[in-house]
Amino acid sequence: MREIDLELKKEETAIKREETKQLEITEKTKQFEMELNLKKYELDLNFNLKKLESEQTIKNVDLEQATKRVEPEQAIKKVKLSAKRIKINVFNTHDKMIKFISEYYIITGYDTDKIYKDDFVNKYNNYYKTNLTLANVKSDIDGIDGVDYATKGRINNKRGAFTGLKFK
């Protein structure tokens, strides 16, 4: 009987130790979570502070630029220069398409001049050895003046055509 009591006390002691360890782990976990939340809060505060500082800097710069007096000639030069840059950028994005069109077609700008969509896409894919879809080709041709895509345009009872183009 005494042996059984000793065994029970050993088991109770082991259980109490295990419970104590679990409590310590729980306390450490809570402490870690609190520290982590505190660090997150500090980071959020720092981020918001930097954001406010940058917004204030932007407002100050905008205010400085708004209060500066610009001579009309300088303003015109800046506008012309930025327009020139935009034109160059647009032209560079359509270089491949313009090269292809100038090889096979003439840009007329008239809605009566039409090229069937599949013929155009197939010829483009053969020229550059690509496998582009109609959507890709339409996005490439989108910014070129005088050339449009007409979904209802018909050629030989086939629907969909690029207008403003004719064969050379």
C-alpha atoms as one frame of an Amber mdcrd trajectory, in Angstrom:
protein
   0.000   0.000   0.000   2.816   2.275   0.865   4.420   1.580  -2.483   1.240
   2.539  -4.251   1.107   5.825  -2.299   4.711   6.550  -3.279   3.937   5.809
  -6.908   0.886   8.107  -6.782   2.924  10.907  -5.201   5.610  10.511  -7.901
   2.963  10.719 -10.608   1.345  13.743  -8.953   4.738  15.423  -8.700   5.448
  14.667 -12.368   2.043  16.051 -13.344   2.637  19.208 -11.292   6.055  19.666
 -12.937   4.462  19.253 -16.355   1.756  21.760 -15.490   4.393  24.196 -14.233
   6.351  23.820 -17.480   3.173  24.419 -19.500   2.432  27.546 -17.452   5.989
  28.819 -17.976   5.725  28.173 -21.719   2.358  29.943 -21.840   3.754  32.909
 -19.914   6.806  33.107 -22.191   4.562  32.899 -25.262   2.357  35.712 -23.971
   5.412  37.814 -23.154   6.866  37.158 -26.630   3.549  38.087 -28.291   3.376
  41.291 -26.263   6.928  42.228 -27.277   6.142  41.419 -30.898   2.993  43.537
 -30.828   4.939  46.368 -29.242   7.578  46.192 -32.004   4.851  46.164 -34.676
   3.247  49.175 -33.059   6.592  51.005 -32.980   7.201  50.156 -36.641   3.729
  51.420 -37.558   4.379  54.640 -35.668   7.743  55.115 -37.399   6.205  54.356
 -40.802   3.344  56.800 -40.258   5.758  59.448 -39.023   7.961  59.055 -42.112
   4.869  59.097 -44.331   3.699  62.335 -42.754   7.169  63.854 -43.134   7.328
  62.887 -46.823   3.820  64.247 -47.451   4.809  67.501 -45.791   7.956  67.651
 -47.941   5.870  67.102 -51.080   3.462  69.845 -50.006   6.385  72.201 -49.401
   7.865  71.441 -52.838   4.473  71.909 -54.513   4.033  75.193 -52.690   7.484
  76.363 -53.783   6.781  75.434 -57.402   3.366  77.067 -57.304   4.787  80.330
 -55.998   7.640  80.503 -58.510   7.129  82.857 -61.396   7.888  81.200 -64.696
   8.609  83.245 -67.770   6.273  82.420 -70.685   9.168  81.463 -72.972  10.500
  79.003 -70.396   7.055  77.476 -69.912   6.624  77.022 -73.667  10.071  75.421
 -73.967   9.262  72.999 -71.120   5.950  72.027 -72.690   7.549  71.502 -76.096
  10.360  69.446 -74.585   7.984  67.213 -72.612   5.766  66.777 -75.702   8.844
  65.801 -77.698   9.820  63.230 -75.047   6.313  61.770 -75.036   6.320  61.559
 -78.828   9.696  59.796 -78.804   8.509  57.303 -76.157   5.325  56.505 -78.070
   7.283  56.136 -81.276   9.791  53.779 -79.649   7.054  51.483 -78.341   5.604
  51.135 -81.842   8.887  50.787 -83.757   8.345  47.123 -84.678   4.781  47.727
 -85.809   5.705  50.797 -87.856   8.557  48.898 -89.515   6.200  46.055 -90.389
   3.463  48.351 -91.696   5.892  50.384 -93.797   7.167  47.136 -95.338   3.781
  45.853 -96.554   1.158  48.585 -96.242   0.421  52.274 -96.779  -1.274  54.237
 -94.005  -4.106  56.166 -95.659  -6.266  56.954 -92.632  -9.445  56.228 -94.596
 -12.090  53.896 -93.176 -12.716  52.505 -96.649  -9.195  51.049 -96.817  -9.301
  47.779 -94.871  -7.114  44.748 -94.175  -8.711  41.586 -92.783  -7.599  40.966
 -89.185  -6.390  37.354 -89.602  -4.384  38.207 -92.720  -2.722  41.092 -90.899
  -1.907  39.044 -87.769  -0.614  36.078 -89.769   1.592  38.294 -91.904   2.913
  40.048 -88.758   3.657  36.715 -87.059   5.426  35.424 -90.156   7.446  38.629
 -90.476   8.722  38.559 -86.877   8.440  34.771 -86.397   6.212  35.211 -83.356
   2.898  33.753 -82.275   0.988  36.847 -81.162  -2.769  36.971 -80.871  -5.090
  39.592 -82.292  -5.279  41.281 -78.882  -1.483  41.705 -78.771  -1.356  43.132
 -82.271  -4.279  45.474 -81.550  -2.495  46.861 -78.485   0.685  47.414 -80.529
  -1.151  49.186 -83.321  -3.350  51.213 -80.954  -1.247  54.401 -80.839  -0.495
  54.682 -84.541  -2.335  57.595 -86.141  -4.681  56.760 -88.993  -4.903  53.039
 -88.195  -7.804  51.596 -86.221  -9.453  48.262 -85.611 -13.098  47.929 -86.619
 -14.903  44.948 -85.106 -17.810  45.416 -87.486 -15.651  46.064 -90.525 -16.188
  43.361 -93.149 -14.018  42.106 -95.968 -15.303  39.312 -98.211 -18.035  38.579
 -95.654 -15.416  38.145 -92.902 -15.804  40.254 -89.787 -13.009  42.325 -88.196
 -10.585  44.545 -90.054  -7.841  47.107 -89.584  -8.924  50.342 -91.217  -6.703
  53.039 -92.637  -4.345  50.563 -94.309  -3.980  49.300 -97.841  -1.468  47.024
 -99.556   1.501  48.592-101.330
